[in-house]
Amino acid sequence: MKPLRLLLGITISVVCLWLAVRNVPFSDLATALTGARCVWLALAVLVLLLAIIARAKLWATLLGGGVRLADSFWSEGIGYLFTNVLPLRMGEPARVFVMAKRSGLPIVQVATTAAIERLLDVIAILLALIAILPWMDVPHPVRRAGFAFGLVVLVVVLALIVLVRLNSRGERLLRGICGYLPFIPMEKTLIIWQELVAGTAILFCIQVAVRALVLSLATWTLSAGAYFCFLRSFQADATFVEAIFMLVAVCLAVSLPSSPGFIGVFQWVGQQALVLPFNNKYDHASALAITLTLHLITYVFTSLLGVIGLSRFGLSFVNLRKNIAEEPKNHKIEDELTLNASYGVDCHKSIQK
């Protein structure tokens, strides 16, 4: 299955890259690239760094007060590195694995908070899309698609609420299911359930939830700010509406299978996000120049953060990849994995630095 996914991803990347460059004369692309203003590019990198710091702080907040911001930040960086150079989105398991080792928390619990972080991302993308639609001339099908997307988000949020609120009743239900289906390991299943509940319950502490929402908003505002700076380096009258729409389009597109680093998909979707709704400002050459520059700088910068993170944690890329692959085989049910009932409930401890 994995080889097929990899082949599909590479095929999609190649096709998208061809679509992005097929109508762009090389001379026009070179002219657009040489016209970039370096001051705005430098500012974009700075804002991008602030966005990553805000995201790291968000993850540390979701994990609880005992997690250091530095551990979260460098784990994020390592995740970016793995996503950039390995197929099949290895960045997510990489950052979860490293954070679990650094924090001493159960790996399923850490993975759950990472999933919550992504859920907040989806909500932020939805809100951003809704916010800019009134400022754009979009056809009715696009509005319907936005409504459908919002419905999906609502279902996911409701499922999350049910997951946490069931708690002990959900555990009894699982016990009953495992009793009728003996091939399901009851003890392991219950431990995973407890870790999932603990990981999501922290959002029902008002202080933590508010702090997480503020940090999520800050993360995406800074991300849009970075995109705006990249646009301004090529287009003097670029606006935040263009930056936000490009950011939303790219974030939705990278959910498709692709090669490592989203090469091809990023360039074509980013290009079309500028050309189709804003063709009075951007042609195919200038839009491709922007997406190529944005992707290259982001790719190099985030990969560098990952390399530094590996060095700071005393890890090697090869060994970490091997450990991640072996983790499911080595995961054993141990008494110490039983969760402390106070985790995610004591708000005072959760919001301490």
Phi, psi and omega per residue, in radians:
M1 nan -0.757 -3.127
K2 -1.101 -0.765 3.082
P3 -1.029 -0.649 3.119
L4 -1.160 -0.731 3.098
R5 -1.099 -0.713 3.133
L6 -1.120 -0.775 3.124
L7 -1.106 -0.727 3.107
L8 -1.090 -0.759 -3.139
G9 -1.086 -0.779 3.135
I10 -1.124 -0.708 3.124
T11 -1.080 -0.799 3.121
I12 -1.079 -0.731 3.139
S13 -1.084 -0.781 -3.129
V14 -1.111 -0.776 -3.141
V15 -1.102 -0.787 -3.132
C16 -1.120 -0.706 3.125
L17 -1.127 -0.690 3.085
W18 -1.123 -0.736 3.116
L19 -1.086 -0.596 -3.104
A20 -1.256 -0.598 -3.007
V21 -1.783 -0.206 -2.946
R22 -1.133 -0.541 -3.106
N23 -1.850 0.319 -3.066
V24 -1.998 1.941 3.045
P25 -1.106 2.416 -3.094
F26 -1.056 -0.649 -3.127
S27 -1.119 -0.691 3.109
D28 -1.167 -0.699 3.115
L29 -1.124 -0.749 3.135
A30 -1.102 -0.711 3.118
T31 -1.102 -0.746 3.132
A32 -1.138 -0.718 -3.121
L33 -1.148 -0.703 -3.119
T34 -1.271 -0.233 -3.141
G35 -1.548 0.041 -3.124
A36 -1.159 2.456 3.111
R37 -1.664 2.063 -3.001
C38 -1.144 -0.521 -3.130
V39 -1.073 -0.762 3.129
W40 -1.197 -0.585 3.095
L41 -1.155 -0.723 3.107
A42 -1.125 -0.710 3.109
L43 -1.131 -0.639 3.112
A44 -1.072 -0.717 3.127
V45 -1.131 -0.713 3.122
L46 -1.097 -0.807 3.136
V47 -1.151 -0.635 3.085
L48 -1.077 -0.723 3.095
L49 -1.075 -0.747 3.113
L50 -1.104 -0.651 3.106
A51 -1.121 -0.697 3.126
I52 -1.190 -0.679 3.085
I53 -1.095 -0.752 3.115
A54 -1.093 -0.691 3.104
R55 -1.146 -0.707 3.109
A56 -1.112 -0.693 3.099
K57 -1.139 -0.659 3.086
L58 -1.061 -0.812 -3.124
W59 -1.141 -0.714 3.105
A60 -1.089 -0.651 3.107
T61 -1.130 -0.749 3.125
L62 -1.153 -0.561 -3.123
L63 -1.353 -0.399 3.139
G64 2.047 2.915 -3.015
G65 -1.160 -0.312 -3.091
G66 -1.435 -0.074 -3.086
V67 -1.620 2.268 -3.128
R68 -1.388 2.487 3.108
L69 -1.060 -0.664 -3.131
A70 -1.066 -0.732 3.121
D71 -1.101 -0.739 3.130
S72 -1.145 -0.749 -3.099
F73 -1.094 -0.876 -3.096
W74 -1.268 -0.503 3.030
S75 -1.141 -0.702 3.055
E76 -1.046 -0.786 3.138
G77 -1.042 -0.746 3.103
I78 -1.101 -0.677 3.077
G79 -1.068 -0.744 3.094
Y80 -1.053 -0.755 -3.134
L81 -1.050 -0.810 -3.128
F82 -1.140 -0.667 3.091
T83 -1.126 -0.647 -3.079
N84 -1.235 -0.562 -2.991
V85 -1.992 -0.222 -3.114
L86 -2.061 2.615 3.107
P87 -1.376 3.074 3.000
L88 1.078 0.515 3.023
R89 0.941 0.891 -3.135
M90 -1.224 -0.152 -3.130
G91 -1.120 -0.652 -3.127
E92 -1.133 -0.953 3.092
P93 -1.088 -0.512 -3.137
A94 -1.162 -0.839 -3.102
R95 -1.210 -0.622 3.099
V96 -1.140 -0.772 -3.135
F97 -1.075 -0.824 -3.117
V98 -1.132 -0.761 -3.127
M99 -1.138 -0.673 3.110
A100 -1.079 -0.721 3.127
K101 -1.203 -0.684 -3.109
R102 -1.270 -0.635 -3.066
S103 -1.598 -0.367 -3.077
G104 1.374 0.160 3.130
L105 -1.501 2.682 3.082
P106 -1.012 2.468 -3.021
I107 -1.143 -0.591 3.116
V108 -1.170 -0.646 3.120
Q109 -1.133 -0.747 3.103
V110 -1.131 -0.730 3.128
A111 -1.097 -0.610 3.129
T112 -1.139 -0.747 3.114
T113 -1.155 -0.589 3.061
A114 -1.117 -0.667 3.098
A115 -1.171 -0.665 3.083
I116 -1.099 -0.722 3.096
E117 -1.012 -0.747 3.120
R118 -1.199 -0.583 3.071
L119 -1.111 -0.749 3.070
L120 -1.082 -0.605 3.082
D121 -1.090 -0.778 -3.137
V122 -1.080 -0.749 3.113
I123 -1.088 -0.744 3.137
A124 -1.106 -0.731 3.118
I125 -1.087 -0.749 3.124
L126 -1.070 -0.832 -3.132
L127 -1.104 -0.689 3.117
A128 -1.110 -0.734 3.133
L129 -1.117 -0.763 3.115
I130 -1.107 -0.655 -3.091
A131 -1.160 -0.618 -3.053
I132 -1.653 -0.261 -3.117
L133 -1.004 -0.712 3.114
P134 -1.073 -0.372 -3.115
W135 -1.621 0.054 -3.088
M136 -2.194 2.585 3.081
D137 -1.553 1.668 -3.058
V138 -2.074 2.557 3.121
P139 -1.282 2.894 -3.107
H140 -1.044 -0.702 3.119
P141 -1.002 -0.572 3.123
V142 -1.170 -0.717 3.109
R143 -1.119 -0.691 3.100
R144 -1.119 -0.688 3.106
A145 -1.112 -0.696 3.102
G146 -1.106 -0.688 3.099
F147 -1.124 -0.752 3.127
A148 -1.089 -0.710 3.118
F149 -1.094 -0.725 3.106
G150 -1.104 -0.639 3.111
L151 -1.129 -0.715 3.101
V152 -1.071 -0.773 3.127
V153 -1.055 -0.746 3.138
L154 -1.057 -0.751 3.126
V155 -1.079 -0.745 -3.141
V156 -1.111 -0.763 3.141
V157 -1.106 -0.762 3.111
L158 -1.094 -0.679 3.099
A159 -1.100 -0.670 3.106
L160 -1.114 -0.746 3.129
I161 -1.105 -0.782 3.116
V162 -1.072 -0.711 -3.139
L163 -0.971 -0.782 -3.091
V164 -1.364 -0.735 -3.057
R165 -1.202 -0.500 3.112
L166 -1.098 -0.802 3.074
N167 0.753 -1.926 -3.040
S168 -1.140 -0.633 3.110
R169 -1.140 -0.649 3.070
G170 -1.129 -0.628 3.113
E171 -1.162 -0.724 3.105
R172 -1.117 -0.671 3.108
L173 -1.092 -0.740 3.115
L174 -1.119 -0.697 3.101
R175 -1.041 -0.742 3.130
G176 -1.123 -0.729 3.129
I177 -1.119 -0.777 3.129
C178 -1.128 -0.547 3.106
G179 -1.174 -0.657 3.119
Y180 -1.386 -0.423 -3.121
L181 -2.068 1.472 -3.015
P182 -1.118 -0.302 3.132
F183 -1.314 -0.164 3.062
I184 -1.590 2.118 -3.123
P185 -1.199 1.940 -3.035
M186 -1.083 -0.852 -3.040
E187 -1.084 -0.812 -3.133
K188 -1.129 -0.720 -3.141
T189 -1.093 -0.729 -3.131
L190 -1.185 -0.663 3.110
I191 -1.122 -0.765 3.103
I192 -1.081 -0.712 3.103
W193 -1.057 -0.807 -3.136
Q194 -1.079 -0.669 3.132
E195 -1.195 -0.675 3.098
L196 -1.115 -0.775 3.132
V197 -1.103 -0.766 3.140
A198 -1.106 -0.669 -3.121
G199 -1.191 -0.572 -3.124
T200 -1.599 -0.417 -3.055
A201 -1.119 -0.445 -3.090
I202 -1.090 -0.463 3.124
L203 -1.202 -0.298 -3.129
F204 -1.581 0.062 2.875
C205 -1.493 2.069 -2.987
I206 -0.980 -0.786 -3.097
Q207 -1.086 -0.753 3.140
V208 -1.182 -0.734 -3.128
A209 -1.079 -0.785 3.133
V210 -1.110 -0.778 3.137
R211 -1.092 -0.713 3.130
A212 -1.129 -0.733 3.133
L213 -1.126 -0.717 3.115
V214 -1.111 -0.769 3.140
L215 -1.173 -0.635 3.078
S216 -1.120 -0.748 3.095
L217 -1.086 -0.740 3.122
A218 -1.111 -0.722 3.138
T219 -1.032 -0.827 -3.072
W220 -1.349 -0.522 3.046
T221 -1.132 -0.761 3.106
L222 -1.171 -0.658 3.097
S223 -1.091 -0.765 3.078
A224 -1.117 -0.634 3.088
G225 -1.097 -0.684 3.099
A226 -1.116 -0.769 3.107
Y227 -1.094 -0.685 3.108
F228 -1.056 -0.738 3.121
C229 -1.121 -0.697 3.079
F230 -1.088 -0.733 3.118
L231 -1.123 -0.749 -3.122
R232 -1.145 -0.435 3.109
S233 -1.177 -0.350 3.130
F234 -1.994 -0.532 -3.056
Q235 -2.225 1.986 -3.012
A236 -1.144 -0.500 -3.106
D237 -1.886 0.503 3.062
A238 -1.108 2.623 -3.114
T239 -2.140 2.916 3.112
F240 -1.183 -0.493 3.107
V241 -1.063 -0.782 3.115
E242 -1.118 -0.732 -3.131
A243 -1.127 -0.764 -3.116
I244 -1.168 -0.745 -3.134
F245 -1.119 -0.717 3.102
M246 -1.103 -0.749 3.124
L247 -1.072 -0.807 3.140
V248 -1.090 -0.797 -3.115
A249 -1.078 -0.776 -3.128
V250 -1.148 -0.750 -3.123
C251 -1.103 -0.645 3.086
L252 -1.247 -0.645 -3.068
A253 -1.226 -0.612 -3.073
V254 -1.269 -0.039 3.010
S255 -1.316 -0.242 3.083
L256 -1.314 2.683 3.027
P257 -1.059 2.430 3.126
S258 -2.783 3.110 3.099
S259 -1.309 2.979 3.108
P260 -0.949 2.431 3.120
G261 1.329 0.117 3.112
F262 1.051 0.509 3.141
I263 -1.100 2.363 -3.133
G264 1.651 -1.043 3.112
V265 -1.069 -0.802 -3.131
F266 -1.047 -0.826 -3.064
Q267 -1.137 -0.795 -3.070
W268 -1.243 -0.815 -3.120
V269 -1.151 -0.746 3.097
G270 -1.057 -0.720 3.105
Q271 -1.079 -0.859 -3.104
Q272 -1.172 -0.536 3.120
A273 -1.143 -0.392 3.096
L274 -1.671 -0.706 -3.040
V275 -1.280 -0.786 -3.022
L276 -1.149 -0.923 -3.103
P277 -1.524 -0.283 -3.038
F278 -2.264 0.798 -3.056
N279 -1.243 -0.167 3.053
N280 -1.343 -0.228 3.137
K281 -1.976 -0.593 -2.994
Y282 -2.175 2.322 2.937
D283 -1.811 -3.133 -3.070
H284 -1.093 -0.618 -3.109
A285 -1.223 -0.854 -3.115
S286 -1.171 -0.671 3.124
A287 -1.161 -0.683 3.105
L288 -1.181 -0.661 3.096
A289 -1.059 -0.711 3.126
I290 -1.133 -0.844 -3.087
T291 -1.187 -0.643 3.085
L292 -1.095 -0.787 -3.128
T293 -1.169 -0.800 -3.139
L294 -1.045 -0.831 -3.103
H295 -1.149 -0.763 -3.109
L296 -1.103 -0.837 -3.115
I297 -1.137 -0.771 3.123
T298 -1.108 -0.731 -3.137
Y299 -1.071 -0.872 -3.110
V300 -1.154 -0.759 -3.079
F301 -1.141 -0.826 -3.119
T302 -1.221 -0.593 3.070
S303 -1.133 -0.685 3.105
L304 -1.097 -0.707 3.072
L305 -1.045 -0.697 3.122
G306 -1.141 -0.717 3.112
V307 -1.103 -0.758 3.110
I308 -1.121 -0.710 3.119
G309 -1.066 -0.759 3.081
L310 -1.043 -0.737 -3.138
S311 -1.138 -0.760 -3.120
R312 -1.148 -0.589 -3.136
F313 -1.571 -0.009 -3.140
G314 1.179 0.619 -3.105
L315 -1.947 2.732 3.009
S316 -1.999 2.574 -3.103
F317 -1.029 -0.818 -3.075
V318 -1.121 -0.820 -3.110
N319 -1.167 -0.676 3.129
L320 -1.127 -0.738 3.100
R321 -1.060 -0.713 3.126
K322 -1.141 -0.747 -3.135
N323 -1.119 -0.664 3.119
I324 -1.124 -0.718 3.137
A325 -1.149 -0.560 -3.094
E326 -1.559 -0.187 -3.047
E327 -0.997 -0.799 3.137
P328 -1.047 -0.546 -3.136
K329 -1.317 -0.551 -3.060
N330 -1.568 -0.169 -3.062
H331 -1.240 2.003 -3.127
K332 -2.039 2.695 3.101
I333 -1.459 2.053 -3.115
E334 -2.250 2.687 -3.080
D335 -1.064 -0.600 -3.050
E336 -1.224 -0.175 3.099
L337 -1.368 -0.218 3.108
T338 -1.074 2.259 -2.964
L339 -1.384 2.575 3.001
N340 -1.252 2.229 -3.039
A341 -1.113 -0.333 -3.098
S342 -1.479 -0.166 -3.095
Y343 -1.124 2.300 3.108
G344 1.377 0.016 -3.133
V345 -1.937 -0.657 -3.140
D346 -1.355 1.702 -3.061
C347 -1.125 -0.627 -3.097
H348 -1.078 -0.780 3.131
K349 -1.200 -0.608 -3.047
S350 -1.184 -0.536 -3.053
I351 -1.754 0.042 3.061
Q352 -1.194 2.589 3.103
K353 -1.377 nan nan
